Amino acid sequence: MTRIDAKFADLRAQGKKAFVAYVMAGDPDYDTSLAVVKGLPGAGVDIIELGLPFTDPMADGETIQLAGQRALAGGMTLDKTLSLARTFREEDDTTPIVMMGYYNPIYSRGVDLFLEQAKEAGIDGLIIVDLPPEEDDELCIPAQKAGLNFIRLATPTTDDKRLPKVLQNTSGFVYYVSITGITGAGAAQPADVAPEVARIKSQTDLPVIVGFGIRTPEASEGIAGVADGCVVGSAIVGELASGKPLSEVLAFVKTLADGAHRA
């Protein structure tokens, strides 16, 4: 059982939904990013999604693209991202960390070495948005064998013919993208999301977490109410980018987490 599996079991026992927060590793700099990540569990975050900065983030909207650019300009690398996770683990051995990013940096490192290093650093799962199920032998299967969950994205365009392929080697949870397009675009609507979540859950026992288009405590509560939890990324990254003090950013995160936990 991974930390992700354990976290969902604990939430189910409490009758609570999950709140997942995305932040970009190294944004705006390493020390601030580490402080943010360390503060997330205390703000009510159940699972941390840690973005791996990349030069060509095709699934990300402007807010997260700019966060990646700031991180890269500040010298953030794959090694430093793993170091950040490792340092976090010195104080927190229970909160799951999912690394979210693109395949190129992992391929460049070498899959076996990357998985060994990620496991050692305390990474629990991967979301690699540019590796389709047809490429599962590249990273998905090796990751599962190494003890990391491989979390797949389903979208509004994932029809009933495609869905089983998406789900076949997924573990940890299914990430449902609530809107078509990139991060930070549009607003998720519970009435639209609910039937899609039900459709996915009819084909898997995994939790279904919904992301994209969630920016307020009310949206967090509404979406978590029709799923097993929700993810907020761009809204949190935007708060950081505004230059607000860490305490204010974490206070905002707590309002989002409280919304999900009310659902």
N, C-alpha and C positions, 0 to 999 in steps of 0.2 A: 504494500500500500504506500503510495507516494504521499507527500504532504498535502497535495491537492485532493486526493481521495479522502484523506483524514479530515481535511477542512470541511468538505461537503457532508461527510458523515456527522460531524459535530454540529453543523448548521441544521441539518435535518432533525437531529435529536432535539434541538432548541426550537424547531419550527420557524427558522429564520431563512431569509433569502440572502444571497451573497452579494457583497459589494466589491467590485474589482476596480482598481485605479491604475491607469496607465501614466507613466512618466518616462521621459527620454533620459537615458543615462548620460550624464555629463552636461546637462542643460540646467543653468547657463554655464556652470563650471563643475568640476569634479566634487569639490567640497560641499557646495550648495546642494548638488544632486544627492550626495550621500546623506546629508542632513534631512532632505525631503523624504527620501526612502525610509530612513530610520523613524521618521515621524508618522508615516502612514498608518501603521497598525494602531497606534494610540488615537488616531483620528477615526477609527472604526473600519479601516480597510481590511477585508478578509483575504484577498489575493492581490499581489503586486504584479502588474505587467511592466516589465522593464524594457524599454525600447533600445534596440541596438542601432546606433547612428549609422546611416548609409547614405551614399552620395545620390542615389537615384530611387527614392522611396515612392514607387508608383501608386501605392494604395493610399497615400497620405495626403491630406489637404494642407493648405498653406500653414496653418498653425503648427502642425507637427513637422512639416518640412523645414520650417524656420528653426524649430527646436533642434532638429538634427544638424542643420548648418551651424548653429551656435556651438553645439557639442563638438562637431568635427573641427571647427575653427579653434576651439579651446584645447585641441589635442586629444580628444576622446578616441579610444581605440577599443577593439574587442578585448584585448588584455586588461585594459582599465575597467571595462564594463564587468568583466569577471572578478576583478579585484574589488569593485564596489559591492558586488553580491557577497563575496567572501568576507568583507569587513562587516556587512550587515549581519551575516550569520554568526559573528562573534557574540552578538547580543540577542539575537532572535533566531531560534532553531525551529520555529513552528510555522511562521507565516510563509505560505507558498510564494515562490517567485517564478513567473513565466517570462521567458525571454521572447520578445516579439521583434521580428525583423525580416531580413531578406537573406537568400541563400549564399550570395556571393562571398561575404566575409567568412562564412563557415566553410564553403568549398575551398577558398584560398588557404585556410588554416589546415584543412584536411579533416574529414568527418570524424575519424576515430580519435584523433588528438583533441578535436573540439569537444566531443562528447565526454571524454575523460576529464578534460579541464572544467567543463560546465558542471558535471556531477560533483567534482571535488569542490567547486566554488559554492555549491548549494543551490544551483538552478534545478527546478522541479519539472518544468515543462517548456515546450517550444511552440510558438506560433510563427511559421515561416510562410508568408503570404504568397510567395511566388513559386511554390512547389506544389503542383497539382497531385491528385491521388495516383495518376499514372507514373509518377516519379517516386513512389513510396520506398523503393529499394535504395534511393539516394541517401535519405536521412531518416524518414519516418520509422522504418523497420529497425535500423540500427539504434535509433534513439530509444525505442521501446525496449529493446534488448539491454540497453545500458541503464534502464530504470527511470527514464524520463518520459513523461506524458507527451504525446504529440497531438496538439489541439488543432482541429480543422475548422475552417470557416464555411458556413452555409449562408446563402444570400437569397434575396427574393427571387432571383432567377435560377436557383437550384431546384429544378423540377423533380417530380416523383421518379423519373427515370434516372436522374443523376444522383439523387440523394443517397441511395445505398452505397454507391461508389465513394462518396464523400465520407460516409460514416464507417466504412469497413475497417480501417485501421486507426480510427480516432480513439483517444483515451483522455481521461481527466474531465473534460467537458467539451461540449460543442459550442462554438462561438457563432451566434446568429447575427449577421450584419443586417440591421433593421431597414436600411435604405440602400438603394442603388447609388453607386458613386464612391466618392472618397470620404475620408474622415473629416468631420467638422461641417459637413454639408447636410442641409435639411434637418428635420426634427422627427424623432421616432414617435409613432402614434400607437398606443396600446391596442386600439381596435384593429389596426393593421397587423400588428405583431402577434397577437394572441393566436389566430388560426395557424400561422406559420410555425409557432412554437409547438402547438398541439400536433401538427403534421410531423415535425421532427421527432417529437417524443413518442409518437406511435411506432417509430422505427428504431428507437434506441432507449436504453435505460440510463444513459449518461445525462447529467444535468445540462440544461440549455441556458446559456448566459447571453444576454442581448447587449450589443454595443452599437456605436455610431448614432449621432443625433440626440444625445442625452446631456443636458447642460444645467438642469435645475433640480432641486430636491423633489419638486412635484413630478418632474419627468422620471426621475430615479425611482420614486415610489410607484408611479403608474406602470412603468415597464417591468420592474421587479415583480409587480403584482400579477403579471401574466406569464412570467418565466421563473427560472430558478435563481435569477439575480441579474445584475446589469453591470456594464463597464462604462466608465467615464474617462475620457482621455483629453480631447481637445480643450474642454472647458478648464481642466486643471492645468494643462500646459499653458493655456492663455493667461491664467492667474499668475503663474510663475513669470511669464514673459512681461507682465505689466510692472514687474519690479516690486510687488508688494512684499512686506516682511513674511518670513517663513510662518510665523504664528498665524497671520491672516490667511495664507494659502491653506494651511492645515485646518483652520476653522471652517473654511469653505468646503474642504473635502469632507469634514465631519457632517455638514448639513446634507451633503449628497448621500453619505453612508447612512445617516439617520433615516433619510427618505426610503432607501432600499430596505432597511431593517424594519420599517413600519409596515411594509407591504404584506 
